[in-house]
Amino acid sequence: MAAGTETARAALGCYFDELEAGQGFGSRGRTITEADIVAFSALTGDWHPQHSDAVWAAASGFGERIAHGMLVLSFALGLVELDPDRVVALRRVRTATFKAPVAIGDTIRVEGRLGGMREVDGERGLVETSLRVVNQHGRAVASFSLDLVWRRSEARPREAKAIT
């Protein structure tokens, strides 16, 4: 984990009203396997040879099979321990940039930071997060930003309103 960050569970296990903009957090790691790539290909129907054909991929610019970018983002989001009692929903993926390939056997982890926050209603707030996915060498492989719908403290009145 990068300096100045804490585990996501400790940093993000708060209600909206208790969060601090600029707060950093990190995740555990996860090694990408061949089975992960095959399962993702089967699930999505994306059988591009860069991911599924070892001979084709060996002759490519990457020199080997690599994980789908969306697989990397999906795993990264799963590595962030969002508290289901506090994080209500993923509202928006603002940006996603793929910086380097993730090969079979690479281990990724997430370094994140809370950004802007705004109240939505008596029950929820919206939190911008910036996430950086790094490999086992600390090299950035992807970055993305998300807006998350976050539950406010239970002391607030509950209102059922759409988020605009």
C-alpha positions in Angstrom: 0.0 0.0 0.0 1.2 3.5 -0.8 2.3 5.7 2.1 -0.5 7.8 3.5 -3.2 5.3 2.8 -5.1 2.9 4.9 -7.1 -0.2 4.1 -10.3 0.5 2.3 -12.2 -1.2 5.1 -10.9 1.3 7.7 -11.1 4.3 5.4 -14.4 3.6 3.7 -16.3 2.0 6.6 -17.9 5.3 7.5 -21.1 7.1 6.7 -21.0 9.9 4.2 -21.0 12.5 6.9 -17.8 11.1 8.4 -15.8 10.9 5.2 -12.9 13.3 4.4 -12.1 14.6 0.9 -8.5 13.7 0.1 -8.5 10.6 2.3 -6.4 7.8 0.7 -7.0 4.1 0.9 -5.5 0.9 -0.5 -6.5 -2.7 -1.2 -5.1 -6.1 -0.9 -3.7 -7.7 -4.1 -5.1 -10.3 -6.5 -3.2 -12.4 -9.0 -4.7 -12.6 -12.5 -4.9 -16.2 -13.8 -5.6 -17.8 -17.1 -8.9 -19.1 -15.7 -9.9 -15.5 -14.9 -9.3 -14.5 -18.5 -11.1 -17.5 -20.0 -14.1 -17.0 -17.7 -14.3 -13.3 -18.5 -14.1 -14.2 -22.3 -16.9 -16.7 -21.8 -19.0 -14.3 -19.8 -18.7 -11.3 -22.1 -18.2 -13.1 -25.5 -15.0 -11.2 -26.0 -12.6 -13.8 -27.5 -10.2 -11.4 -29.0 -7.0 -13.4 -29.8 -4.9 -11.0 -27.6 -6.7 -12.6 -24.7 -7.5 -16.1 -25.9 -4.9 -17.3 -28.5 -1.4 -17.9 -27.1 0.2 -18.2 -30.5 -1.5 -15.1 -31.9 -0.7 -13.1 -28.8 3.0 -14.2 -28.8 3.4 -12.5 -32.1 1.6 -9.4 -31.0 3.1 -6.2 -29.7 2.5 -7.4 -26.1 4.3 -10.7 -26.8 1.8 -12.7 -24.7 -1.9 -13.0 -23.7 -3.1 -10.1 -21.5 -6.1 -9.5 -19.4 -9.1 -7.6 -20.8 -9.0 -3.9 -19.7 -12.6 -4.3 -18.4 -11.6 -7.4 -16.4 -8.8 -5.4 -14.7 -11.2 -2.6 -13.8 -13.8 -5.1 -12.6 -11.3 -6.8 -10.4 -9.9 -3.5 -9.1 -13.4 -2.4 -8.0 -13.9 -5.7 -6.3 -10.6 -5.3 -4.4 -11.9 -2.1 -2.8 -13.8 -3.2 0.3 -16.9 -1.0 -0.1 -19.1 -1.5 2.9 -22.5 -2.7 1.6 -24.3 -1.0 4.6 -22.9 2.4 3.5 -22.2 2.3 -0.2 -25.6 2.2 -1.9 -24.6 2.1 -5.6 -22.1 2.8 -8.3 -23.5 6.0 -9.9 -21.0 6.8 -12.7 -17.7 5.7 -14.2 -16.2 9.1 -15.1 -12.9 8.1 -16.7 -10.9 5.0 -17.4 -7.4 4.9 -18.8 -5.4 1.8 -19.5 -1.7 2.5 -19.1 0.1 -0.9 -19.3 -0.8 -4.5 -20.0 -1.7 -7.0 -17.3 -0.3 -10.5 -18.0 -1.3 -13.8 -16.6 0.5 -14.1 -13.3 0.6 -10.3 -12.6 -0.8 -9.2 -9.2 -2.8 -6.0 -9.1 -3.9 -3.8 -6.2 -5.6 -0.5 -5.9 -4.5 2.9 -4.5 -7.5 5.2 -4.1 -8.4 8.7 -2.9 -11.7 10.3 -2.0 -12.5 13.4 -4.0 -15.4 15.8 -4.1 -18.5 15.1 -2.0 -22.0 16.5 -2.1 -25.2 15.8 -0.2 -28.0 14.4 -2.4 -30.8 14.2 0.2 -31.4 13.3 3.8 -30.3 9.8 3.2 -27.5 9.9 0.6 -24.5 11.7 -0.6 -22.4 11.4 -3.8 -18.7 10.7 -3.5 -16.1 11.0 -6.3 -13.2 8.6 -6.0 -10.0 8.3 -8.0 -8.5 4.8 -8.3 -5.1 3.8 -9.5 -4.4 0.1 -10.3 -0.8 -1.0 -9.9 1.0 -4.2 -10.5 3.4 -6.1 -8.3 6.2 -3.8 -9.4 4.2 -0.7 -8.4 3.7 0.3 -12.0 0.4 1.9 -12.9 -1.6 -0.4 -15.2 -4.9 1.6 -15.2 -6.7 4.5 -13.5 -10.3 5.3 -13.3 -12.7 7.6 -11.4 -16.1 6.7 -10.0 -19.0 8.4 -8.4 -20.5 6.4 -5.5 -23.8 6.8 -3.8 -23.1 6.8 -0.1 -25.5 6.4 2.8 -25.6 9.3 5.3 -25.6 8.6 9.0 -28.7 6.8 10.3 -29.6 9.8 12.3 -30.8 11.6 9.2 -34.4 11.3 8.0 -34.9 8.8 5.1 -36.3 10.1 1.9 -36.9 8.2 -1.3 -35.8 10.5 -4.1 -34.1 9.9 -7.4 -30.5 11.2 -7.7 -30.0 13.9 -10.3 
